[in-house]
Amino acid sequence: MLMLRMALRTLLSGGLRSLLTIGSVAVCVFVFSLLLSLDEGVQGMLESSSDEGVLIVFEKYKACPPYSRLPVSYASQIAAIDNVSAVMPVRFLLSDCGTTTNLIAIHGVEPSVFREFRDITVDEAAWQAFTQEKGGAMVGSRAAAKYGWQPGQTVTLAQLRGVSFNVLGIYDSGGSSLDEVVLVDREYLEQSINEVGAVTMFLTKVDDASLSGQVADRIDSNFANYATLTRTTPEKGFMAQQISGFSELVAFAQLIAWLSLGLLMLATANSVSMGLRDRMREVAQLKLLGFDSRLAAQLIVMESLLTGILASVIGVALAILVLGRGAVSISVEGYTMYPQFSLATALASFIAGVGMCLAGGYIPARRGASRPIGLALRGVD
């Protein structure tokens, strides 16, 4: 307890130097937390938004969903393939909404079969109205909250050739990417943009997930001699491919985060070294009072530990403040990811910050505490 009080008093007496050290460490921990949260958000989106028993049939050689075009007539042929239990054509569109830079993902679906593929929480009366009204729409809860859309409201997206729809209800998909999606009737959407009979993809449900690979091969073989070829992949793999560029960017950013922690260690070591140069007489006095080199080094390391704890708490608190409300999101190819700041992320960030401070303070502490008393009493060279 005495060591802790002495280390705390030394830290507080550091003034501006201690404040700058704590601030720099806190910023590094904050950035590190953001990057870890983003990676968890990507993985969480893939897990919550995909189904192992669902295949995506997409136009071959097309990389982006908005450019895929498949004849809607393919649906009946896919449905006839063994082990296929359900098929739903989907028209996938992206649209800017008003003055915001966020993307609205619009899915033209078949309401009668949609819930065989997706598990959503929705008012049944509103859903029944959606199945009957061609110009109606069901809006994901996050999209509705973001743009202030309410049931009964008519929305027009001028950036998408004036497509408009009546908001019939709001649904919740349990935190998946669907919460940012607007669902409309596929035929209505095709007629609105004057592209009838062409869809983006087919959602294909397999009755046995272990046979997904075989079914995918059969689907692609079926259309091997058609003018428009297909590429069939499991839904999770399809989504991962669509956001692969972003995932690589996140991985690179995490590398930068680890490098920044290394720089943090060097900065801490420099700060401790500079502080020791100014306090060598204090260290010598401690040794004259009976502290050996080991105890003197422990006192200096304790100061680094307190710096790391205080700074890491501040950094993690800032991350919670920014990410805790779930207001931050990133949309890539119509798939929306929310950084997930979990307890594991908070602990990892806290431990990383404290660990780097301890590592940065250990070597200068050992060197400074082992300096002969006579040299230490002379103060700064």
C-alpha positions in Angstrom: 0.0 0.0 0.0 2.9 2.3 0.8 4.4 1.7 -2.7 1.0 2.4 -4.3 0.6 5.7 -2.4 4.2 6.8 -3.3 3.7 5.9 -7.0 0.4 7.8 -7.1 2.0 10.9 -5.5 4.9 10.7 -8.0 2.4 10.4 -10.9 0.4 13.3 -9.8 3.5 15.5 -9.3 4.5 14.8 -12.9 2.2 17.6 -14.1 2.0 18.2 -17.8 4.3 15.3 -18.6 2.0 12.8 -16.8 -1.0 14.3 -18.4 0.4 14.0 -21.9 1.5 10.5 -21.3 -1.9 9.5 -20.1 -3.6 11.3 -23.0 -1.5 9.6 -25.6 -2.0 6.1 -24.1 -5.8 6.7 -23.8 -6.0 7.7 -27.5 -4.1 4.6 -28.6 -6.4 2.4 -26.5 -9.4 4.1 -27.9 -8.3 3.6 -31.5 -7.4 0.0 -30.7 -10.8 -0.6 -29.2 -12.5 0.8 -32.3 -10.6 -1.5 -34.7 -11.3 -4.6 -32.6 -15.0 -3.6 -32.4 -15.1 -3.2 -36.2 -13.6 -6.7 -36.8 -16.2 -8.1 -34.3 -18.9 -6.2 -36.2 -17.9 -7.8 -39.5 -17.9 -11.3 -38.0 -21.2 -10.7 -36.2 -22.8 -9.4 -39.4 -21.8 -12.5 -41.3 -23.0 -14.8 -38.5 -26.4 -13.1 -37.9 -27.2 -12.3 -41.6 -26.5 -15.7 -43.2 -28.0 -19.1 -43.1 -26.0 -22.3 -43.6 -28.9 -23.9 -45.5 -29.3 -21.0 -48.0 -27.5 -20.7 -51.3 -27.1 -17.6 -53.4 -27.4 -18.0 -57.1 -25.7 -15.0 -58.7 -24.7 -14.1 -62.3 -21.2 -15.4 -63.0 -18.4 -12.9 -63.6 -20.3 -10.2 -61.8 -18.6 -8.8 -58.7 -21.2 -6.3 -57.4 -24.8 -7.1 -56.6 -26.3 -4.1 -58.5 -24.9 -5.4 -61.8 -26.1 -9.0 -61.7 -29.0 -9.8 -64.0 -30.6 -13.2 -64.1 -33.9 -14.1 -65.9 -36.6 -14.7 -63.4 -37.6 -17.8 -65.3 -34.5 -19.5 -63.8 -36.5 -19.8 -60.5 -38.7 -22.8 -61.7 -35.7 -24.7 -63.0 -33.8 -24.2 -59.7 -36.9 -25.3 -57.7 -36.9 -28.6 -59.7 -33.4 -29.6 -58.6 -33.1 -32.3 -56.0 -32.9 -31.2 -52.3 -34.1 -27.6 -53.1 -37.0 -26.8 -50.8 -37.7 -23.2 -51.7 -36.5 -20.5 -54.1 -37.1 -16.8 -54.0 -36.0 -14.3 -56.7 -34.6 -11.1 -55.3 -34.1 -7.7 -57.0 -31.4 -5.9 -55.1 -30.9 -2.2 -55.4 -28.9 0.5 -53.6 -30.1 4.1 -53.2 -28.9 7.2 -51.6 -31.5 8.7 -49.3 -31.9 12.5 -49.4 -28.7 14.3 -48.3 -27.2 11.5 -46.3 -24.2 9.6 -47.5 -25.6 6.3 -46.1 -26.9 3.7 -48.6 -30.4 2.4 -48.5 -30.6 -1.3 -49.5 -33.9 -2.1 -51.2 -34.8 -5.8 -51.7 -37.5 -6.7 -54.1 -38.8 -9.9 -52.6 -41.8 -12.3 -52.8 -43.7 -11.7 -49.5 -45.4 -15.1 -49.7 -42.1 -17.0 -49.3 -39.8 -14.4 -47.7 -40.3 -15.6 -44.2 -39.2 -19.1 -45.1 -35.7 -17.6 -45.6 -35.6 -14.9 -42.9 -36.6 -14.9 -39.3 -38.0 -11.5 -38.4 -40.2 -10.0 -35.7 -43.1 -8.1 -37.2 -46.7 -7.1 -36.6 -48.7 -9.8 -38.4 -51.4 -7.4 -39.5 -48.8 -5.2 -41.1 -47.2 -8.2 -42.9 -50.5 -9.4 -44.2 -51.1 -5.9 -45.6 -47.6 -6.1 -47.2 -48.5 -9.4 -49.0 -51.5 -7.8 -50.5 -50.5 -4.2 -51.3 -48.0 -4.0 -54.3 -46.8 -0.5 -53.5 -46.2 -1.2 -49.8 -43.0 -1.7 -48.0 -41.7 -3.1 -44.7 -38.8 -1.2 -43.3 -36.0 -2.5 -41.1 -35.9 -1.1 -37.6 -32.5 0.6 -37.9 -33.4 2.2 -41.3 -36.7 3.5 -39.9 -35.0 5.0 -36.8 -32.2 6.5 -38.9 -34.5 8.3 -41.4 -37.5 8.8 -39.2 -39.9 6.7 -41.3 -43.2 5.7 -39.7 -46.0 3.4 -40.8 -48.4 5.3 -43.0 -45.7 7.5 -44.5 -45.0 7.6 -48.2 -41.4 7.7 -49.2 -39.9 8.7 -52.5 -36.3 8.0 -53.4 -35.5 10.5 -56.1 -32.0 9.0 -56.7 -33.6 5.7 -57.7 -35.6 6.9 -60.7 -38.3 8.2 -58.3 -39.2 4.8 -56.8 -41.8 5.4 -54.0 -43.5 3.2 -51.5 -45.9 3.3 -48.6 -44.4 2.3 -45.2 -46.8 -0.4 -43.9 -44.8 -1.6 -41.0 -41.4 -1.9 -39.3 -39.7 -5.2 -38.6 -36.7 -6.3 -36.5 -34.3 -9.0 -37.6 -32.4 -9.4 -34.3 -29.5 -7.2 -35.2 -28.7 -8.6 -38.6 -27.9 -6.6 -41.7 -31.6 -6.8 -42.7 -32.4 -4.1 -40.1 -31.1 -1.6 -42.7 -33.1 -3.0 -45.6 -36.4 -1.9 -47.1 -38.5 -4.8 -48.4 -40.8 -4.2 -51.3 -42.7 -6.4 -53.7 -40.3 -7.6 -56.4 -42.8 -7.2 -59.3 -43.7 -3.7 -58.2 -40.0 -2.7 -58.0 -39.3 -4.2 -61.5 -42.2 -2.3 -63.0 -41.2 0.9 -61.2 -37.8 0.9 -62.8 -39.0 -0.6 -66.1 -36.9 -3.8 -65.8 -39.4 -6.5 -65.7 -38.2 -10.2 -65.6 -34.6 -9.5 -64.5 -33.5 -10.2 -60.9 -30.3 -9.8 -59.1 -30.1 -13.2 -57.4 -32.0 -16.3 -56.2 -32.2 -17.3 -52.6 -32.2 -21.1 -52.6 -33.1 -23.1 -49.5 -31.6 -26.6 -49.2 -33.4 -29.3 -47.2 -30.1 -30.6 -45.9 -27.3 -28.1 -45.3 -24.6 -30.8 -45.6 -25.6 -31.2 -49.3 -25.2 -27.5 -50.1 -22.1 -28.0 -52.1 -23.6 -30.7 -54.3 -26.8 -28.7 -54.8 -24.7 -25.6 -55.8 -22.8 -27.7 -58.4 -26.0 -29.0 -59.8 -27.5 -25.5 -60.2 -24.5 -24.2 -62.0 -24.3 -27.3 -64.2 -28.0 -26.8 -65.1 -27.3 -23.4 -66.6 -23.8 -24.2 -68.0 -25.1 -23.8 -71.7 -27.3 -20.8 -71.1 -26.5 -17.3 -72.3 -26.4 -16.1 -68.7 -24.2 -18.3 -66.5 -24.6 -18.6 -62.8 -22.3 -18.9 -59.8 -23.9 -20.5 -56.7 -22.3 -20.2 -53.3 -23.4 -20.6 -49.6 -24.8 -17.3 -48.3 -22.1 -16.7 -45.8 -19.4 -17.2 -48.4 -21.2 -14.9 -50.8 -21.5 -12.1 -48.2 -17.9 -12.5 -47.2 -16.8 -12.2 -50.8 -18.9 -9.0 -51.3 -17.2 -7.3 -48.3 -13.8 -8.9 -48.8 -12.2 -5.6 -49.7 -13.5 -4.0 -46.6 -12.4 -7.0 -44.5 -8.9 -6.7 -45.8 -8.9 -3.0 -45.0 -10.0 -3.9 -41.4 -7.1 -6.4 -41.2 -4.6 -3.9 -42.3 -6.0 -1.3 -39.9 -5.6 -3.8 -37.1 -1.9 -4.3 -38.1 -1.5 -0.5 -37.8 -3.2 -0.7 -34.4 -0.7 -3.2 -33.1 2.1 -1.1 -34.5 0.7 1.9 -32.7 0.8 -0.1 -29.4 4.5 -0.8 -30.1 5.0 3.0 -30.6 3.0 3.5 -27.4 5.5 1.2 -25.5 8.4 3.3 -26.9 6.7 6.5 -26.0 6.1 5.3 -22.4 9.7 4.2 -22.1 10.9 7.6 -23.3 8.5 9.3 -20.8 9.7 7.1 -17.9 13.4 7.7 -18.9 12.9 11.5 -19.1 11.1 11.5 -15.8 13.9 9.5 -14.1 16.5 11.9 -15.4 14.7 14.6 -13.5 14.2 12.5 -10.4 17.5 10.7 -10.0 18.2 12.5 -6.7 14.8 11.2 -5.4 15.8 7.6 -6.3 19.2 8.0 -4.6 17.5 9.3 -1.5 15.1 6.3 -1.4 18.1 4.0 -1.6 19.8 6.0 1.3 16.6 5.4 3.3 16.9 1.7 2.9 15.2 1.0 -0.5 17.3 -1.4 -2.5 17.5 -1.3 -6.3 14.7 -3.9 -6.6 12.3 -1.8 -4.5 13.2 1.4 -6.3 12.5 -0.3 -9.6 9.2 -1.6 -8.4 8.2 1.9 -7.4 8.9 3.2 -10.9 7.1 0.3 -12.5 4.2 0.9 -10.2 4.0 4.4 -11.6 3.9 3.0 -15.2 1.2 0.6 -14.1 -1.0 3.4 -12.7 -0.4 5.4 -15.9 -1.6 2.4 -17.9 -4.6 1.7 -15.8 -5.8 5.3 -15.7 -5.2 5.8 -19.5 -6.8 2.5 -20.4 -9.9 3.2 -18.4 -10.2 6.5 -20.2 -9.7 5.0 -23.6 -12.2 2.2 -23.0 -14.7 4.6 -21.6 -14.4 6.8 -24.7 -15.0 3.7 -26.9 -18.1 2.8 -24.9 -19.4 6.3 -25.3 -18.9 6.3 -29.0 -19.9 2.7 -29.8 -22.2 1.7 -26.9 -25.3 3.2 -28.5 -24.9 1.4 -31.8 -25.2 4.6 -33.7 -22.0 4.0 -35.8 -22.4 1.9 -38.9 -20.6 1.2 -42.2 -22.4 0.0 -45.4 -20.6 -2.0 -48.0 -22.4 -3.3 -51.1 -25.7 -3.0 -49.2 -24.5 -4.9 -46.2 -24.4 -2.9 -43.0 -21.9 -3.6 -40.2 -22.1 -2.2 -36.7 -18.9 -2.2 -34.6 -19.6 -4.5 -31.6 -18.0 -3.3 -28.4 -18.2 -6.4 -26.2 -16.8 -7.1 -22.8 -14.1 -9.2 -24.5 -13.1 -6.2 -26.6 -13.0 -3.9 -23.5 -10.8 -6.4 -21.6 -8.5 -6.9 -24.5 -8.1 -3.1 -25.0 -7.5 -2.5 -21.3 -5.0 -5.3 -21.0 -3.1 -4.2 -24.1 -2.9 -0.6 -22.8 -1.7 -1.6 -19.4 0.7 -4.2 -20.8 2.3 -1.8 -23.1 2.8 0.8 -20.3 4.4 -1.9 -18.1 6.6 -3.1 -20.9 7.6 0.5 -21.7 8.5 1.3 -18.1 10.3 -1.8 -17.0 13.7 -1.4 -18.7 14.1 2.3 -17.8 13.1 1.5 -14.2 15.7 -1.3 -13.9 18.4 0.9 -15.4 17.5 4.0 -13.3 17.1 2.1 -10.0 20.4 0.3 -10.4 22.4 3.4 -10.9 25.0 4.0 -8.2 24.0 6.4 -5.4 26.9 8.7 -6.0 26.1 9.2 -9.7 22.3 9.5 -8.9 23.0 12.2 -6.3 24.6 14.3 -9.0 21.2 14.6 -10.8 20.9 15.1 -14.5 24.1 14.7 -16.5 
